[in-house]
Amino acid sequence: MRDLTLLVMAAGMGSRYGGLKQLDPVGPNGETIIDYSVYDAIQAGFNKAVFIIREEFKSDFENQITNKYNDSIAIEFAIQDLNDLPSGYSCPDFRVKPWGTGQAILSASDIIDEPFAAINGDDFYGRESFQLIADYYHSDFSGFSMVAFQLDNTLSDYGGVSRGVCTVSDNHLVNIVETHEIIKTENTISSKGALTLDGSEPVSMNMWGFTPKLFSYLEAGFISFLDEYGYQEKSEYLIPSVINELIKTEQETLRALQSNASWFGVTYKEDKPFVESQILKLVESENYPSKLF
């Protein structure tokens, strides 16, 4: 069976949430959302986990998160650093925001030589989603992939969210439109932009399947990004933009894997009680043990 790595993006501070939400407990024995993702990945057949973090949080991360996995899965760290830029480029003095998911994944290029799933550290994707990616690569497929969720299952009751709204044809991704301030009311879904949404749309929640081939694309794309946007205070080099460009230029195709799993997220502090209640239901129905590790 092929080696598979779980790559967890956990370097960002949750500005809307108000803290480092990746370390916030949501399970009945203090489990974090990351704990559930790692547990699901192990069950699906992943045998290594790489965590993208900021250097200053490494000790907290080890003590609160990864030390408990040492007997269950191989662990490595990648550091996302504002100053980790291609030769000839430097970070503007006024820049404090990380460079985005593209640079985050690129920071792990030296420690991943096998197919990998890249996920957010603060999203609960459900076991089915990890199994979809594992099955795809265990079947010897070598292309890129994305797990698609249904839009109305990914919205918050407490404010607008950003989602990558996808066009899918013949089980392949055609396009992603990053859509902001998607808000649900009792009868409607609205967004900041011209898209008309009904809730049935497939969306990306930053759960991707890649091979190491991605890293060469990211390296070249990051240089182009810095040339055009590197002077901006809050510009971000984002994976959906990279994928759109690869699809548009026909360098890659990307398989869309439709998940029916429940997705939970903690975009806002007010989301946390709902996430806790949903996870408790899964524990009570024996989908998860009361104590994961």
Long-range contacts (C-beta under 8 A, 24 or more apart in sequence): 1-45, 1-138, 2-114, 2-115, 2-137, 2-138, 2-140, 3-47, 3-48, 3-114, 3-115, 4-45, 4-46, 4-47, 4-48, 4-114, 4-115, 4-116, 4-117, 4-133, 4-134, 4-137, 4-138, 5-46, 5-47, 5-48, 5-49, 5-50, 5-112, 5-114, 5-115, 5-116, 5-117, 6-37, 6-38, 6-41, 6-46, 6-48, 6-49, 6-50, 6-73, 6-116, 6-117, 6-119, 6-130, 7-49, 7-50, 7-52, 7-105, 7-108, 7-112, 7-116, 7-117, 7-118, 7-119, 8-34, 8-37, 8-38, 8-49, 8-50, 8-51, 8-52, 8-119, 8-120, 8-121, 9-52, 9-101, 9-104, 9-105, 9-118, 9-119, 9-120, 9-121, 9-206, 10-34, 10-51, 10-52, 10-53, 10-61, 10-120, 10-121, 10-122, 11-52, 11-53, 11-54, 11-57, 11-80, 11-98, 11-104, 12-98, 14-122, 14-266, 14-267, 16-159, 16-267, 16-268, 17-122, 17-266, 17-267, 17-268, 17-269, 18-269, 20-57, 20-60, 21-122, 21-266, 22-61, 22-65, 22-121, 22-122, 23-60, 23-61, 23-64, 23-65, 24-266, 24-272, 26-266, 26-272, 26-275, 26-276, 26-279, 27-276, 27-279, 27-283, 27-292, 28-279, 28-280, 28-283, 28-290, 29-290, 29-291, 29-292, 31-279, 31-291, 31-292, 32-64, 32-65, 33-121, 33-122, 33-123, 33-124, 33-264, 33-266, 33-275, 34-65, 34-121, 35-65, 35-68, 35-292, 35-293, 36-124, 36-279, 36-288, 36-292, 37-119, 37-121, 37-123, 37-124, 37-125, 37-130, 38-69, 38-72, 38-73, 39-288, 39-292, 39-293, 40-125, 40-126, 40-127, 40-129, 40-130, 41-73, 41-117, 41-130, 41-134, 42-72, 42-73, 43-127, 43-130, 43-131, 44-127, 44-130, 44-131, 44-133, 44-134, 45-134, 45-138, 46-73, 46-117, 46-130, 46-134, 47-73, 47-74, 48-73, 48-74, 48-75, 48-76, 48-114, 49-73, 49-74, 49-75, 49-76, 50-75, 50-76, 50-77, 50-78, 50-108, 50-111, 50-112, 50-116, 51-75, 51-76, 51-77, 51-78, 51-121, 52-77, 52-78, 52-79, 52-80, 52-104, 52-105, 52-107, 52-108, 53-77, 53-78, 53-79, 53-80, 54-79, 54-80, 54-81, 55-79, 55-81, 68-293, 69-293, 72-293, 76-111, 78-107, 78-108, 78-111, 79-107, 80-104, 80-107, 81-107, 85-226, 86-219, 86-222, 86-223, 86-226, 89-223, 89-226, 89-230, 92-230, 92-231, 92-233, 94-233, 95-233, 97-233, 97-234, 97-236, 98-236, 99-222, 99-235, 99-236, 99-237, 100-235, 100-236, 100-237, 100-238, 100-239, 101-206, 101-236, 101-237, 101-238, 101-239, 102-218, 102-221, 102-222, 102-225, 102-236, 102-237, 102-238, 102-239, 102-241, 102-242, 103-218, 103-222, 103-237, 105-210, 105-214, 105-215, 105-218, 105-239, 106-215, 106-218, 106-219, 106-222, 109-212, 109-215, 109-218, 109-219, 112-212, 112-215, 113-212, 114-211, 114-212, 115-142, 115-209, 115-210, 115-211, 116-209, 116-210, 116-211, 116-212, 117-207, 117-208, 117-209, 117-210, 118-206, 118-207, 118-208, 118-209, 118-210, 118-239, 119-206, 119-207, 119-208, 120-205, 120-206, 120-207, 122-265, 122-266, 123-205, 123-206, 123-207, 123-263, 123-264, 123-265, 124-262, 124-263, 124-264, 124-265, 124-275, 124-278, 124-279, 125-205, 125-207, 125-259, 125-261, 125-263, 126-259, 126-261, 126-262, 126-263, 127-261, 127-287, 128-259, 128-260, 128-261, 129-207, 129-257, 129-259, 129-261, 132-257, 132-259, 133-207, 133-209, 133-257, 136-209, 136-255, 136-257, 137-209, 141-255, 142-211, 143-211, 143-252, 143-253, 143-254, 143-255, 144-208, 144-209, 144-210, 144-211, 144-214, 144-243, 144-246, 144-252, 144-253, 144-254, 144-255, 145-208, 145-209, 145-210, 145-254, 145-255, 145-256, 145-257, 146-173, 146-204, 146-207, 146-208, 146-209, 146-243, 146-254, 146-255, 146-256, 146-257, 147-205, 147-207, 147-208, 147-209, 147-257, 147-258, 147-259, 148-173, 148-202, 148-203, 148-204, 148-256, 148-257, 148-258, 148-259, 149-202, 149-203, 149-204, 149-205, 149-259, 149-261, 149-263, 150-199, 150-200, 150-201, 150-202, 150-203, 151-182, 151-189, 151-197, 151-199, 151-200, 151-201, 151-202, 151-203, 152-184, 152-189, 152-199, 152-200, 153-262, 153-263, 154-203, 154-205, 154-263, 154-265, 155-182, 155-183, 155-184, 155-189, 156-265, 156-267, 156-268, 156-271, 157-184, 157-270, 157-271, 157-274, 158-267, 158-268, 158-270, 158-271, 159-183, 159-267, 159-268, 160-191, 160-192, 161-265, 161-267, 163-203, 163-204, 163-205, 164-203, 164-204, 164-205, 164-206, 164-240, 165-195, 165-197, 165-201, 165-202, 165-203, 166-201, 166-202, 166-203, 166-204, 166-256, 168-202, 168-256, 171-255, 171-256, 172-253, 172-254, 172-255, 172-256, 173-243, 173-247, 173-254, 173-255, 173-256, 174-247, 175-244, 175-247, 176-204, 176-240, 176-243, 176-244, 178-238, 178-240, 178-241, 202-256, 202-258, 204-240, 205-263, 205-265, 206-239, 208-239, 208-243, 209-255, 209-257, 217-242, 217-246, 217-251, 217-252, 218-242, 221-245
